Amino acid sequence: MNLHVKIRCALTVVGLILFFGSQSFAQGCGTIITNRIMATTYCFAGPVSTQSTIFQPEATVVNGPTSPSIEYSWEFSLTPSGPFRPSPITASTQHLIISNQLPTSYWRRKVVLVGTSCSHTSDVVAITMEPVPVITNGPVRSESVCAGSGTQFVELPAVTTTPATPFSLQWQIDDGVGFHDISPGGVFTGENSQRLNIRDVTGLGDVRFQCVVTNTTPNACMSKSAIYSLHELPKPETTSLMRDLCEERAITGTAQIDLQTLEAEVTLSLPDRAVVWHDKQTNVLINDPAHFQIVNTATVRAVVSNTTTGCETSAEVTLNIKPKPLAMATSPASAICSGSTADLEISGGEQFVWIVNSPPEVTGAKPGEGEVIHDVLVNTGATTMTVFYIITPTENGCTGDDLPVDVEVLPALRAYDVTGGGSLCEGDVGVVVGLSDSQPNINYALHFNGTNTGTVVQGRGGPLAFPFPVNHAGEYTAVGTIVGKCETPMTGTVAVVVNTTPQGTGAIIGESDICEGTSASYAASGWTNADNYRWTLSPELSGASADAEQKEVMADVPGTATMIVEPHNPCGTGRPAQKSITINPKPTGTLVAPEKIYVGTPFIPTFETTAAIAQWQWTFGDGDVAQQSQPEKTYAQPGQYTLSVNVTDNRECTETTDTEIAVEEAPLLNVYSIKNVITANGDPENGFLFVENLDKFPANEVVLINRWGGEVFRQRHYANDWDARGSNGFLPAGNYVCIVRLTERGQTFSRTVTIVRD
């Protein structure tokens, strides 16, 4: 609710205030005294016979004694020009005390500075006394009103002005922010009269009201009424509902409802409530809301009252009836076979659920939902059984009456194993085909390669055999039937095989050339009806004894070998086959390696053979491999190694030869290994150019150069056996340079050597 209000000052005393007086030298001294008083129209609220105090400013001393003492006195006159006489009421006070009886009078104030001759008299001011309007208030009230209702509880019985003058009234409201004028419009009327009307208190909450009365004199004196309080009581919150009811009996269009079950939904958040129901169309009270009967549709009104505050409101409930579904279903015209499907199509509703009552002998019947029952039913009993389905339809939330449907299920035909059959030789009488068991009064038909032979035997319980032995090759089975339908195949098939001796011209499949010491696989091929094979080997071949189609043989001796194979089955032996095989000798030879092998020193192993070798595969025991005929190898670590070579000749025969070798650390040799003195006198002691450990490096070269750079000695594969003799005898004494080159390592050392002669 919008309240249009305007702010208006509500005062008890209203008047025009003017300052008069003077600031001048006091009489008889040089002190400046400020002595101002106010002219005013004073609105008083008390009786005329009483007095009012009009507060006036204090007189001040501008220059003079510190903390002066000032005496006041007042004089008045009924005319501006006097004569003035002392006030009979106001004594020596700063403020003016005046009788309410005086209409307009004229006043001045005299001040005297105590203890001095200084004094001052103010200017003359007019004082007008006017009474405020007198309000006769009604009883001070506080009222609680339900939201949605109105009230006229705020009113003033009488207003009096003295003298009698017109006056105006303005009602004000305090809605939490202070009193302010009530504007015209909205929920209020009479905002300028003695009675304030409130059409609807909804939204006001807890508020206060007062009336301001102002007379129409120029001074506009005003009074305020007593304060009235209003408390808004909330009405119950309700909501309208629409409910669909399901038809109680199909096609009748009638239903019954307990309206009391809707009270909590109609009423929001009001536990302390009372609800009375009315038929909206007739506005008649519903005496028995717990059993309210409707036909097709109805609208009712719930009048909800708060049992604590008495406030009430209403809400409408619209009730509609939905039709009750009526289910129908198709069912089999006769008993169904065990293991077949019961298909029941259901109509007459939107959704359907069903339960099942089935004897323990029948499996596959299960509860469900949908528009089709599709159950595979198996009757394990000896007689026909009945399954009962109870179908419940629903549509638009309404549940229809249950529909019972029954389905008869014939006993299951048990599948027994087909027996007999087997193999026979061409010309034999035949074999028997039968069943491991049978059911009484069930007909069993013999089928050959999927076709009914017309041979039928009736079961009597227990195993049975079909008449006449069968001697035609093929697949045989049996099918059981009951009352001319419900065919059930028996378990499995049996085969009848008519055999002959192995037929055809066979051959031995495999290599015609093999290597000595190798194995080869051969296969017998080309015969039919052979169950096993008998192999015959010449002495050059060997192999495990076996009658299998495959034969694994070992070539033991070079030369030409022969193998023969004969096909067999229970009916006899077929025509044999023969194969000649050439056995090639494997390549042989000798693996040759140096007697001494040193770390970091390359060597070349060889394989000496007379065979025509096409491929070599060397392994050195340290992870290295080579495929040359004479590979060069250098070991990085000392130790025992297996040196191996696998050779393949031009007929693809292979042989592997290996030997164990020891790799030693290479002897140390450096510049200091060269002895630096030779005694060239034929004495064995220091009489030779000697290099320590040189014998470990036979691929060497030693050179001696004189001090002029001339070469005086050179020897490859030096063996520490030169005694410093030249072509003309021992070399002259002196210093020479000896140079040692190690070809295998690519190293060169040199040192000065001194030849000494005695």
Residue pairs with C-beta under 8 A, 6 or more apart in sequence:
1 186
1 187
1 200
1 202
1 203
1 204
2 186
3 173
3 175
3 182
3 183
3 186
3 188
4 183
4 184
4 185
4 186
5 172
5 173
5 180
5 181
5 182
5 183
6 180
6 181
6 183
7 180
7 181
8 170
8 172
8 180
8 181
8 212
10 172
10 179
10 212
10 222
10 224
11 43
11 222
12 43
12 45
12 132
12 222
12 223
12 224
13 42
13 43
13 44
14 41
14 43
14 219
14 220
14 221
14 222
15 40
15 41
15 42
15 43
15 128
15 130
15 219
16 39
16 40
16 41
16 219
17 38
17 39
17 40
18 38
18 39
18 40
18 125
19 36
19 37
19 38
19 39
19 57
20 36
20 37
20 38
20 39
20 122
20 123
20 124
20 125
21 34
21 35
21 36
21 37
21 109
21 122
21 123
22 34
22 35
22 36
22 120
22 122
22 123
23 32
23 33
23 34
23 35
23 36
23 62
24 32
24 33
24 120
25 31
25 32
26 32
26 33
26 113
26 118
26 119
26 120
27 117
27 118
27 119
27 120
28 116
28 117
28 118
28 119
29 64
29 113
29 116
29 117
29 118
30 63
31 61
31 62
31 63
31 64
31 113
31 116
31 118
32 61
32 62
32 63
32 64
33 59
33 60
33 61
33 62
33 64
33 111
33 113
33 118
33 120
34 59
34 60
34 61
34 62
35 59
35 109
35 111
35 120
35 121
35 122
36 57
36 122
37 56
37 57
37 96
37 107
37 108
37 109
37 122
37 123
37 125
38 54
38 56
38 57
38 125
39 125
39 126
39 127
40 54
40 125
40 127
40 128
41 128
41 129
41 130
41 219
42 52
42 54
42 98
42 127
42 128
42 129
42 130
43 130
43 131
43 132
43 219
43 221
43 222
44 50
44 52
44 100
44 129
44 130
44 131
44 132
45 131
45 132
45 223
46 52
46 100
47 100
48 100
48 101
48 131
48 162
49 100
49 101
50 100
51 89
51 97
51 98
51 99
51 100
52 97
52 98
52 100
52 129
53 95
53 96
53 97
53 98
54 95
54 96
54 97
54 98
54 127
55 95
56 94
56 95
56 96
56 109
58 94
59 70
59 72
59 94
59 109
59 111
59 120
61 68
61 70
61 113
64 113
64 116
64 118
65 113
65 115
65 116
68 113
68 114
69 113
69 114
69 115
70 111
70 112
70 113
70 114
71 92
71 111
71 112
71 114
72 92
72 93
72 94
72 109
72 110
72 111
73 86
73 92
73 109
73 110
73 112
74 86
74 87
74 90
74 96
74 107
74 108
74 109
74 110
75 84
75 85
75 86
75 87
75 107
75 108
75 109
75 110
76 84
76 85
76 87
76 105
76 106
76 107
76 108
77 83
77 84
77 85
77 105
77 106
77 124
78 105
78 106
79 106
80 106
80 124
80 126
84 106
84 108
84 124
87 96
87 97
87 98
87 107
89 97
89 98
89 99
90 96
90 97
90 98
91 97
96 107
96 109
96 127
98 105
98 127
98 129
99 129
100 129
100 131
101 129
102 127
102 129
103 128
103 129
104 126
104 127
104 128
104 129
105 126
105 127
106 124
106 125
106 126
106 127
107 124
107 125
107 126
107 127
108 121
108 122
108 123
108 124
108 125
109 121
109 122
110 119
110 120
110 121
110 122
111 119
111 120
111 121
111 122
112 118
112 119
113 119
128 219
130 217
130 219
130 221
131 161
131 162
131 221
132 215
132 221
132 222
132 223
133 159
133 160
133 161
133 167
133 213
133 214
133 215
133 221
133 222
133 223
134 159
134 160
134 161
134 162
134 223
135 156
135 158
135 159
135 211
135 213
135 223
135 224
135 225
136 156
136 157
136 158
136 159
136 160
137 156
137 157
137 225
137 226
138 155
138 156
138 157
138 226
140 226
140 227
140 228
141 153
141 154
141 228
141 229
142 228
142 229
142 230
142 231
143 151
143 153
143 228
143 229
143 230
143 231
144 230
144 231
144 232
144 233
144 309
145 151
145 198
145 201
145 230
145 231
145 232
145 233
146 201
146 232
146 233
146 234
146 235
146 309
146 310
146 311
146 312
147 200
147 201
147 202
147 203
147 232
147 233
147 234
147 235
147 311
148 200
148 201
148 202
148 235
148 311
148 313
149 200
149 201
150 187
150 197
150 198
150 199
150 200
150 201
151 197
151 198
151 201
151 230
152 195
152 196
152 197
152 198
153 228
153 230
154 171
154 195
154 196
154 198
154 209
154 211
154 228
154 230
155 194
155 195
155 196
156 169
156 194
156 195
156 211
156 213
156 225
157 194
159 167
159 169
159 194
159 213
161 167
161 215
165 215
165 216
165 217
166 215
166 216
167 213
167 214
167 215
167 216
168 192
168 213
168 214
168 216
169 192
169 193
169 194
169 211
169 212
169 213
170 181
170 182
170 191
170 192
170 211
170 212
170 214
171 181
171 182
171 188
171 190
171 191
171 192
171 196
171 209
171 210
171 211
171 212
172 179
172 180
172 181
172 182
172 209
172 210
172 211
172 212
173 179
173 180
173 182
173 207
173 208
173 209
174 180
174 207
174 208
174 209
174 210
175 204
175 205
175 207
176 207
179 208
179 210
181 191
182 188
182 191
182 196
183 191
184 191
187 198
187 199
187 200
187 201
187 204
188 196
188 197
188 198
188 199
189 196
189 197
189 199
190 196
190 197
194 211
196 209
196 211
198 204
198 230
201 230
201 232
202 232
203 232
204 230
204 232
205 232
206 229
206 230
206 231
206 232
207 229
207 230
207 232
208 227
208 228
208 229
208 230
209 227
209 228
209 229
209 230
210 224
210 225
210 226
210 227
210 228
211 224
211 225
212 222
212 223
212 224
212 225
213 222
213 223
213 224
213 225
214 220
214 221
214 222
215 221
215 222
233 306
233 309
233 311
234 309
234 311
235 306
235 311
235 312
235 313
236 267
236 268
236 270
236 273
236 304
236 305
236 306
236 311
236 312
236 313
237 267
237 268
237 269
237 270
237 313
238 266
238 267
238 268
238 302
238 304
238 313
238 314
238 315
239 265
239 266
239 268
239 315
240 266
240 315
240 316
240 317
240 318
241 262
241 265
241 266
241 315
241 316
241 317
241 318
242 317
242 318
242 320
243 257
243 262
243 317
243 318
243 319
243 320
244 320
244 321
244 322
244 396
244 397
245 255
245 257
245 294
245 319
245 320
245 321
245 322
246 255
246 321
246 322
246 324
246 397
246 398
246 399
247 253
247 254
247 255
247 321
247 322
247 323
247 324
247 398
248 254
248 255
248 256
248 324
249 324
250 323
250 324
250 325
250 326
250 400
250 401
251 323
251 324
251 326
253 295
253 296
253 321
253 323
254 293
254 294
254 295
254 321
255 293
255 294
255 321
256 291
256 292
256 293
256 294
257 292
257 294
257 319
258 289
258 290
258 291
258 292
259 277
259 286
259 289
259 290
259 292
259 300
259 302
259 317
260 275
260 289
260 290
262 302
262 317
263 273
263 275
263 302
263 304
266 275
266 302
266 304
266 315
266 317
267 273
267 275
267 302
267 304
267 315
270 304
270 306
272 306
272 307
272 308
273 304
273 305
273 306
273 307
274 304
274 305
274 307
275 302
275 303
275 304
275 305
276 285
276 302
276 303
276 305
277 285
277 286
277 289
277 292
277 300
277 301
277 302
277 303
278 284
278 285
278 286
278 300
278 301
278 303
279 286
279 298
279 300
279 301
280 299
280 300
280 301
280 316
281 298
281 299
283 301
286 292
286 300
292 298
292 300
294 319
294 321
295 321
296 320
296 321
297 318
297 319
297 320
297 321
298 318
298 319
299 316
299 317
299 318
299 319
300 316
300 317
300 319
301 314
301 315
301 316
301 317
302 314
302 315
302 316
302 317
303 312
303 313
303 314
304 312
304 313
304 314
304 315
305 311
305 312
306 312
322 395
322 396
322 397
322 398
323 395
323 396
323 398
324 398
324 399
324 400
324 401
325 348
325 349
325 350
325 393
325 394
325 395
325 398
325 399
325 400
326 348
326 349
326 393
326 400
326 401
327 346
327 347
327 348
327 349
327 352
327 391
327 392
327 393
327 400
327 401
327 403
328 346
328 347
328 348
328 403
329 344
329 345
329 346
329 347
329 373
329 389
329 391
329 403
329 405
330 344
330 345
331 344
331 405
331 406
331 407
332 342
332 407
332 408
334 408
335 384
335 408
335 409
335 410
336 342
336 377
336 407
336 408
336 409
336 410
337 409
337 410
337 482
337 485
337 486
338 377
338 378
338 379
338 380
338 409
338 410
338 411
338 412
338 413
338 486
339 376
339 377
339 378
339 412
339 488
340 376
340 377
340 486
341 374
341 375
341 376
341 377
342 365
342 373
342 374
342 375
342 376
342 377
342 387
342 407
342 409
343 372
343 373
343 374
344 372
344 373
344 389
344 405
344 407
345 371
345 372
346 352
346 370
346 371
346 372
346 373
346 391
346 393
346 403
347 371
348 393
348 400
349 393
349 394
349 395
349 400
350 393
350 394
350 395
350 396
351 369
351 393
351 394
351 395
352 369
352 370
352 371
352 391
352 392
352 393
352 394
353 367
353 368
353 369
353 391
353 392
353 394
354 367
354 368
354 369
354 373
354 389
354 390
354 391
354 392
355 367
355 389
355 390
356 365
356 366
356 367
356 387
356 388
356 389
356 390
357 387
357 388
357 390
358 365
358 387
358 388
359 381
359 385
359 386
359 387
361 379
361 380
361 381
361 385
362 377
362 378
362 379
362 380
362 381
362 385
362 387
362 409
363 377
363 378
363 380
364 375
364 376
364 377
364 378
365 375
365 377
365 387
365 389
366 375
373 389
377 387
377 407
377 409
378 409
378 412
379 385
379 409
379 410
379 411
379 412
380 411
380 412
381 411
382 411
383 411
384 408
384 409
384 410
384 411
385 408
385 409
385 411
386 406
386 407
386 408
386 409
387 406
387 407
387 408
387 409
388 404
388 405
388 406
389 404
389 405
389 406
389 407
390 402
390 403
390 404
391 402
391 403
391 404
391 405
392 399
392 400
392 402
392 403
393 399
393 400
393 403
394 400
410 482
410 483
410 486
411 482
412 488
413 439
413 442
413 480
413 481
413 482
413 486
413 487
413 488
414 437
414 439
414 488
415 480
415 488
415 489
415 490
415 491
416 435
416 436
416 437
416 438
416 490
416 491
417 435
417 436
417 490
417 491
417 492
418 433
418 434
418 435
418 436
418 476
418 477
418 478
418 490
418 491
418 492
418 493
418 494
419 433
419 434
419 435
419 436
419 463
419 494
420 431
420 432
420 433
420 434
420 465
420 476
420 494
421 431
421 433
421 470
421 476
421 494
421 495
421 496
422 431
422 494
422 495
422 496
422 497
423 496
423 497
423 498
423 499
423 570
424 430
424 431
424 471
424 496
424 497
424 498
424 499
425 498
425 499
425 500
425 570
425 571
426 498
426 499
426 500
426 571
428 471
428 498
429 469
429 471
430 468
430 469
430 470
430 471
431 469
431 470
431 471
431 496
432 465
432 466
432 469
432 470
433 446
433 465
433 466
433 470
433 476
433 478
433 494
433 496
434 463
434 464
434 465
434 466
435 444
435 459
435 463
435 464
435 478
435 490
436 463
437 461
437 462
437 463
438 444
438 459
438 460
438 461
438 462
438 463
438 464
439 459
439 461
439 480
440 459
440 460
440 461
441 458
441 459
442 458
442 459
442 480
442 481
442 482
443 456
443 457
443 458
443 459
443 480
443 481
444 456
444 457
444 458
444 459
444 464
444 478
444 479
444 480
444 490
445 452
445 453
445 454
445 455
445 456
445 478
445 479
445 481
446 452
446 453
446 455
446 456
446 457
446 466
446 476
446 478
447 453
447 476
447 477
447 478
447 479
448 470
448 472
448 474
448 475
448 476
449 474
449 475
450 475
452 479
455 466
455 467
455 468
457 464
457 465
457 466
457 467
459 480
466 478
470 476
470 496
471 496
471 498
472 496
472 498
473 496
473 497
473 498
474 495
474 496
475 493
475 494
475 495
476 493
476 494
476 495
476 496
477 489
477 490
477 492
477 493
477 494
478 489
478 490
479 487
479 488
479 489
479 490
480 487
480 488
480 490
481 487
481 488
499 529
499 569
499 570
499 571
500 529
500 571
501 529
501 569
501 571
501 572
501 573
501 574
502 527
502 528
502 529
502 530
502 567
502 568
502 569
502 572
502 573
502 574
502 575
503 527
503 528
503 529
503 574
504 526
504 527
504 528
504 574
504 575
505 526
505 575
505 577
506 524
506 525
506 526
506 527
506 530
506 565
506 567
506 574
506 575
506 576
506 577
507 525
507 526
507 577
507 579
508 522
508 523
508 524
508 525
508 563
508 565
508 577
508 578
508 579
509 522
509 523
509 524
509 525
510 520
510 521
510 522
510 523
510 579
510 581
511 520
511 581
512 579
512 580
512 581
512 582
513 581
513 582
513 584
513 651
514 520
514 555
514 581
514 582
514 583
514 584
515 555
515 583
515 584
515 585
515 586
515 651
515 652
515 653
515 654
516 555
516 556
516 557
516 558
516 583
516 584
516 585
516 586
516 653
517 554
517 555
517 556
517 586
518 554
518 555
518 653
519 552
519 553
519 554
519 555
520 552
520 553
520 555
521 550
521 551
521 552
522 550
522 551
522 552
522 553
522 563
522 579
523 549
523 550
523 551
524 530
524 533
524 549
524 550
524 551
524 565
524 567
524 577
526 577
527 567
527 574
529 569
529 571
529 574
530 549
530 567
530 568
530 569
530 574
531 568
531 569
531 570
532 547
532 548
532 567
532 568
532 569
533 547
533 548
533 549
533 551
533 565
533 566
533 567
533 568
534 547
534 565
534 566
534 568
535 543
535 546
535 547
535 551
535 563
535 564
535 565
536 563
536 564
536 565
537 543
537 553
537 561
537 562
537 563
538 561
538 562
538 563
539 557
539 561
540 555
540 556
540 557
540 558
540 559
540 560
540 561
540 583
541 553
541 554
541 555
541 556
541 561
541 563
541 581
541 583
542 553
542 554
542 556
543 551
543 552
543 553
543 554
544 552
547 568
551 563
551 565
553 563
555 561
555 581
555 583
556 583
557 583
558 583
558 584
558 585
559 582
559 583
560 580
560 581
560 582
560 583
561 580
561 581
561 582
561 583
562 578
562 579
562 580
562 581
563 578
563 579
563 581
564 576
564 577
564 578
565 576
565 577
566 573
566 574
566 576
567 573
567 574
567 575
567 576
568 574
584 651
584 653
585 653
586 649
586 653
586 654
586 655
587 609
587 611
587 613
587 647
587 648
587 649
587 653
587 654
587 655
588 609
588 611
588 655
589 607
589 608
589 609
589 610
589 611
589 647
589 655
589 657
590 607
590 608
590 609
590 657
591 605
591 606
591 607
591 608
591 643
591 645
591 657
591 658
591 659
592 605
592 606
592 607
592 608
593 603
593 605
593 643
593 659
593 661
594 603
596 664
597 603
597 635
597 661
597 662
597 663
597 664
598 663
598 664
598 665
598 666
598 667
598 696
599 635
599 636
599 637
599 638
599 663
599 664
599 665
599 666
600 634
600 635
600 636
600 666
600 745
601 634
601 666
601 744
601 745
602 632
602 633
602 634
602 744
603 632
603 633
603 634
604 630
604 631
604 632
604 633
605 618
605 630
605 631
605 633
605 643
605 645
606 629
606 630
607 613
607 616
607 629
607 645
607 647
607 657
609 647
611 647
611 649
612 649
612 650
613 629
613 647
613 648
613 649
613 650
614 648
614 649
614 650
614 652
615 627
615 647
615 648
616 626
616 627
616 628
616 629
616 645
616 646
616 647
617 625
617 627
617 645
617 646
617 647
617 648
618 625
618 626
618 627
618 628
618 631
618 633
618 643
618 644
618 645
619 625
619 642
619 643
619 644
619 645
620 626
620 633
620 635
620 641
620 643
621 641
621 642
621 643
621 644
622 635
622 636
622 637
622 641
624 633
626 633
635 641
635 663
637 663
638 663
638 664
638 665
639 662
639 663
640 660
640 661
640 662
640 663
641 660
641 661
641 662
641 663
642 658
642 659
642 660
642 661
643 658
643 659
643 660
643 661
644 656
644 657
644 658
644 659
645 656
645 657
645 658
646 654
646 655
646 656
647 654
647 655
647 656
647 657
648 654
666 696
667 693
667 696
668 693
669 691
669 692
669 693
669 694
669 696
669 697
669 740
669 742
669 747
669 749
670 749
671 749
671 750
671 751
672 751
673 691
673 692
673 693
673 694
673 740
673 749
674 690
674 691
674 738
674 740
674 749
674 750
674 751
674 753
675 686
675 689
675 690
675 691
675 692
675 753
676 751
676 752
676 753
676 754
677 686
677 753
677 754
677 756
678 686
678 687
678 688
678 689
678 723
678 724
678 753
678 754
678 755
678 756
679 685
679 686
679 687
679 756
679 757
679 758
680 687
680 723
680 724
680 725
680 730
680 731
680 733
680 755
680 756
680 757
681 687
681 730
681 757
681 758
682 723
687 723
687 724
688 720
688 721
688 722
688 723
688 724
689 702
689 704
689 713
689 720
689 722
689 723
689 724
689 738
689 753
690 720
691 702
691 718
691 720
691 738
691 740
694 700
694 702
694 718
694 719
694 720
694 740
695 719
695 720
697 742
697 744
697 745
698 717
699 717
699 742
699 743
699 744
700 716
700 717
700 718
700 740
700 741
700 742
700 743
701 714
701 715
701 716
701 718
701 740
701 741
701 743
702 713
702 714
702 715
702 718
702 738
702 739
702 740
702 741
703 711
703 713
703 714
703 738
703 739
703 741
704 711
704 712
704 713
704 714
704 736
704 737
704 738
704 739
704 753
705 711
705 712
705 736
705 737
705 739
706 712
706 731
706 734
706 736
707 734
707 735
707 736
712 726
712 731
712 736
713 722
713 726
715 722
723 730
724 730
724 731
724 755
725 731
730 755
730 757
731 755
732 755
732 757
733 754
733 755
733 756
733 757
734 754
734 755
735 752
735 753
735 754
736 752
736 753
736 754
736 755
737 750
737 751
737 752
737 753
738 750
738 751
738 752
738 753
739 748
739 749
739 750
740 748
740 749
740 750
741 747
741 748
742 748
